[in-house]
Amino acid sequence: MKKVKSLVLFSGGLDSRLAIKLLQEQGLKVEALYVKLPFGTGCCSSFECSFNFTQIQGVKLNVLDASNGKLFKEYLGILKKPKHGRGKGFNPCKDCKIFLFRQAKKFAKKINAEIIATGEVLGQRSFSQMKKQLMLDEEEAELKNKILRPLSAKLLPETTYEKKGLVDREMLLGIQGRTRTTQIALAKKYKIKYPTPAGGCLLCEKHLKNRFKILVKGDYLNEKNVVLSSIGRHFLIKNSWIVLGRNEKENEILKNVEGGKLFVPEFPGPSAIVMGKINDEKIWSLIKAYSKNGSLENKKSFNKFLV
């Protein structure tokens, strides 16, 4: 008899791992979908961690890369004009979740998955995972009653899948809140390893809000240079975006970024990449100011350009 196929939006963290196990426990065939967002996502510090878990569980891991191509352009459009506003940083979390659901909807249709599920837990996050918001996300993505949340299902309205008998509601859970005691106990029961939450989304960082506001509004970001948003010191001088490496590792990253002009000093100091047109002499002055022998006074002269 053909198994019902379920697609789980997979972050790599404990909750999405448990969602997979709960559905497998009901005899469903499960595939996972990991969406790589431009500014960080997921709970794993390495993709290999997620891949290893899905391999051990016999689950196919599908990856959608939203850091380039059409999906990147669509995501930038969300950043520019989020329908549901932003958090304390530059983060349009509600619109981002709806974006993820829409990608899951398209992918589920592609692989003929009858169920779409997530590892969301009711009330785990104060705003984005309250009941009203969870229901809004579904409606906006045109998936009303079609997002199964196995960890909190008993506290939420019955989904279409439960009504059709594709999944047994009695075997689902009713977890609520931020404590993770139940999840940790389940991890022991299923004998699964899970990562300590790492990384996160740069858009949520309050101190980067102004930087992203400037870079997005000025159309500086593209799929070739988006990696720069997470590294270095950033300056905006005469409508040119300059990034200085803070260490050897970041200097190496700068060398592999396309679309900019690279400056590599022969003296001990940071490399720089420039997006835009600006006098080379100005860039060398900036590099020297932040070099090993740069003075505090020289650095201060560039402070007004920091973003």
N, C-alpha and C positions, 0 to 999 in steps of 0.2 A: 504494500500500500504506500503510495507516494506521501512523503512527509511534507507538512506545511513549512514553508520557508519564511524566516524572519530576518529582517535587517536591523542591526543594532548600531545606532550612532555611537562610535567608540572613541573615547578620549584617551584611553590607556590607564585611567585611574581605577581605583577599587570598585566604585559604584557601577561603572560600565562593564567591568569584568563580572561582577555579580549578576548583572542583568542577563549576560550571556549564559551563565551557569543556570539561572532560574528557568530560562526558556529551554535550554538543553534538557533540563530535568523533566520537562513536559514532553520530551520526545520530538521537539521541533528541530528542523535543520536551520542553523544560524550562520549568517554571514555578517561581518563587521564592516563598517564604513568609517574611515578616518579622514577628516577634512583638514588639510594642512592650510592654516590661515596665515596671512602675510606677517602678522606681528606677534605670533606665538599663540599656542593653544594646547590643550591637552594637559595631562597630569604626569606624563613620563618625561624624564630628562633626555631620553634617547628613544629613537624609533625602534631600535632593535629590541627593546624591552617589550613593547607592544606586539611586535612581530613574533617574538618567542612565545608569548602567552597564547596568542591565537593559534600558533602551530601546535603547541602542546594540547590545546583543547579541540583540535581538528576543525577549526573555524577559518574560513577564507577571509583574509584581510584585504579589503579594497581601499585604495587611496585616491582621493581627489585633491589635486594641488591647486589651491586658490591663490598661490603666490605668483602665478604667471597666467598669460593668456586671457581668454574671455572672462573667466571667473575672477581674476585679479581686477579687471576693469569694472566688473559688476560690484566687487567689494569696495573699490575706491568710491564708486557712486554712492554707496551706503554711507561711507565716512563723510562725504561732502554734505549730504542732506539726509540725515537719519530721521525717519518718520516719527520715531518714538523717543527722540531726545538722547541725551548722553548721561553717563554717570559722573562721578567726581573728576575723572580724567577726561580723555577724549574718546571714551569708550561708548559705542552705541550698542550696548549689550542686548537689548530687546530685539533690535533689528538684526543683529548678528545671529541670534538664535533662530529667528524666522528664516534667515538666509540658509542656515544649516538644515532646517527642516525641509526647505524647498529643494535643496540638493538631495536630501534623503528620499524625498518623494519621487524625483526623477530617476534616481538610481534604483529604487525599489521596483519601479515599473520596468526598468531595463533588465533586471535579473529575475523578474516575475516573483518578487517577494510579496507575500500576502499580508505581512505584519511589519510595521515600523515601530521600533522600541528605543528607549533611551535609559540611561542610568540615573536620571534625575530623581532627587528625593525632595518631597514636599517640605518647604520651610528650611531647607539646608542653607540657602542663601536668602538674606532678608528681603530682597526685592524681586530678583529674577525667578525665584522658585516658590513664590506664594501661589496659592490655588488660582486666584483670579488671573495672574500673569501667565501661568501655565496654559490656562484655557484660551487666553488671548493669542498666545503664540500659535496654537493649533489653528485657530480661525483665520489668522493672517496668512498662514501658509496653506490655507485651503485643505486642512487635515483635521477638521473638527471630529472629535471622538476617534481619531485614527492614530494617536500617539500613545503607545502602551508604555507605562512606567512600572515595571515589575516590582520595584522596591517599595512603591507607595500606592499601588493600584487600588487597594481596599479602602483608601481614604479619598479616592477620586471617582468621578463619574465613570460608569461602565463604558468601556470602549466598544466599538463595532466588532472587534475581534472576539471579545468575550461573549457578546450577544449571539454571535454566529457559532460559538462553540469551538473556535479555532484554538482558544487557550482557556485553561481552567482558572477562573478567578480565585477559587478557594486555595489554589497552590501559590498564589501571589502574596505579596507582603503589604504591611501597612506601616512602614517606617516614616517617621516625621522628625524634623528638627536637625540640629547641628551635631549632636552627639553621634559617635560612630561605633558605639559598643556592639550593636547588632551586626553591623557590617563586618567588623573584625572577627566576631564569633563565626559568621558565615564563611569568612575566608579560611578559618581553621577547619571548618566542617568540610569544605570543598578542596582543602589542601592546595590553595592557590597562593602564589606570592604576588605582592603588589608593591608599587613604588611609593616612596614618600613624595607627596606633591612637590613638583619643581617647576621652575620657569613661570608660566603664566603669560598674560597678555600685556604687552607694553602699553597698549592704549589705556589701560587702567591706572598707569602710574601718574599720579598727580603732577609730579615735577616735570613730566614730559608733555603735559597738555599743550603748552604754548608752542613747543617745537612742532608737534603734529598739526596744530592749527595753521601754522605758517607753511609747513611743507605741503599740506593737502590743499589749502587755499591757493597757493602759488603754483600748483601742478608740478612740483619738483619730483615727486615720487613716481617711479615706474618699476616694472618687474626686474629690471637689470640692477637697480640701485637700492631696492627696498631693504636689502641686508644692512645697509648703512644706518638704518633707523635704530638699530640695537647696539651700536658700538660707537666709540670715539667721542670727541668734543666737536660740537656743531656751531658753525658761525654763518651768519647771513650778511654779506658785504656787497653793496651795490647790486642787489638782486642775484648774487651768486651764492650758491650753497657750498660751503667748504667743510670737510670733515677731517679732523686730525686723529691719527691713531694714538692710543694711550699706552700701548705696549707693543712688543714684537709681534704678538699674535694678531693684533688688530692691524698693524702695518702690513702684514702678509695678506689679510683679507682685502685691504684697499687695493692691492696689486691685481686682484682678480675681478674687480668691479669694472664693468664696461660702461662706456658713455660719458666718462669724465676725463679730466686731465690730471695725471698723477705726478706728484712731486716727491722725490726721494732724496733726502739730504746726504751728503758725503760725511757730514759731521754727526755726532750723537744727538739725535732728535727725532721727532715724529714725522712720518710720511703724511702727505696730504693729498686729498682728491678734491677736485673742483668741478662743480656742475654749474656752468655758466661762463661768462667772459669777464675776466678781471686781470689787472696788471700783475705780471709775474712777480714783480718786485714786492708787491703787497703780500703775496703768498709767502715769499721767502722771509719777509719780516715777521709774519705770523708764526712760521715754523721756528725761527730763531727765538722768538719770545717764549715758546713752549719747549725749547731744547734744554739740554742739561745745563747749559751755561746762560740760559735766559734769565733776565732779571724780573723781579716782582713788578717793577714799574712798567716794563714792556708788556707784561701780561695784562696789567690793569688797563692799558690803552686799547686792548681788544675786548674787554669785558662787555662793552655796550653792544657788541655784535653777536654775543653768545645766544644761542636759542636752545 
